[in-house]
Structure formats: structure tokens, C-alpha cells
Amino acid sequence: MTKLTDTPSVSTETLDNLPVAAIIFDNEKIHYINKAGFEILGLKNPNDFFKKSNSIFDFLLPAYHDLIRKNNIKILNGKPFERID
């Protein structure tokens, strides 16, 4: 179902069976979306999705782009980040 590499501590089988969306991205590029994430986003074919340019920002309202970028920097630096509801 997925294209998840370089993350040995995460099992795609476990993530695929979560009832909520799980999306793993780095530098704005999506590397993994679980089954629930595909359903929520209305995506049909995982193989087609990963062949295209797949920025996380293609699925987020522009009003959240700056906050997501700032939160990513905080996460990478081990600092608390602002929650988005």
C-alpha cells in the first residue's frame, strides 16, 4: 500500500491498520499515507499518487502553510509545537 523507507522503527502494517489518518512527510514531500489517510483525502490509487509531485501543502489550506513549516522546524529541534485542531 505504501512507500515508506528509511524508517525501520515504524511498521507500515501497524500504521495501515490505524483507524485515523497517518501521514509521514519530510521537507513538504509525503513519503507515506495509511489506508485511512487515503480514504479521508479521497485518493484512489497509492501508486499513482506517489508518482506525482506530492507536497503535504497540496492537501492543506494555505492559511496553515506557515504554521506547519514553523512547527516542523520546532519538531526537528525537539521543541514544543503549536497544536492545530
PADREN-585490 format. One record per residue (C-alpha): z, y, x. Coordinates in pm, whole numbers, plus 50000, padded with zeros to 5 digits. Layout:
BEGIN
SITE;w;v;u
SITE;Z;Y;X
...
//
This chain:
BEGIN
SITE;w;v;u
SITE;50000;50000;50000
SITE;50088;50243;50276
SITE;50010;50381;50616
SITE;50349;50401;50783
SITE;50359;50370;51161
SITE;50599;50454;51441
SITE;50899;50420;51209
SITE;51047;50079;51285
SITE;51381;50154;51121
SITE;51217;50208;50780
SITE;51084;49917;50576
SITE;50783;50003;50364
SITE;50880;49719;50132
SITE;51215;49886;50068
SITE;51056;50227;50011
SITE;50784;50086;49787
SITE;51046;49938;49558
SITE;51239;50262;49508
SITE;51220;50394;49151
SITE;51178;50751;49285
SITE;50910;50913;49498
SITE;50944;50878;49875
SITE;50706;51082;50089
SITE;50712;51089;50467
SITE;50529;51373;50634
SITE;50516;51537;50975
SITE;50367;51875;51058
SITE;50244;51904;50699
SITE;50046;51576;50713
SITE;50153;51298;50478
SITE;50192;50963;50651
SITE;50339;50760;50365
SITE;50382;50774;49989
SITE;50554;50494;49800
SITE;50433;50348;49469
SITE;50644;50583;49257
SITE;50513;50881;49453
SITE;50153;50781;49384
SITE;50233;50748;49014
SITE;50413;51084;48994
SITE;50133;51263;49179
SITE;49869;51092;48966
SITE;49697;50937;49269
SITE;49488;50627;49213
SITE;49376;50473;49542
SITE;49600;50491;49852
SITE;49313;50402;50084
SITE;49101;50693;49960
SITE;49398;50930;49980
SITE;49469;50858;50346
SITE;49102;50904;50442
SITE;49113;51267;50326
SITE;49296;51567;50463
SITE;49639;51507;50312
SITE;49867;51803;50357
SITE;50202;51799;50179
SITE;50117;52152;50070
SITE;49829;52023;49858
SITE;50100;51897;49619
SITE;50349;52185;49629
SITE;50338;52520;49459
SITE;50254;52798;49707
SITE;50586;52965;49628
SITE;50762;52674;49806
SITE;50548;52655;50120
SITE;50757;52892;50334
SITE;51085;52732;50225
SITE;50952;52384;50308
SITE;50837;52500;50652
SITE;51176;52660;50722
SITE;51362;52351;50601
SITE;51153;52127;50824
SITE;51249;52331;51129
SITE;51617;52310;51029
SITE;51595;51934;50977
SITE;51430;51883;51315
SITE;51707;52086;51476
SITE;51981;51891;51296
SITE;52091;52189;51088
SITE;52173;52204;50716
SITE;51878;52297;50498
SITE;51831;52462;50161
SITE;51808;52219;49871
SITE;51518;52251;49630
SITE;51583;52150;49269
//
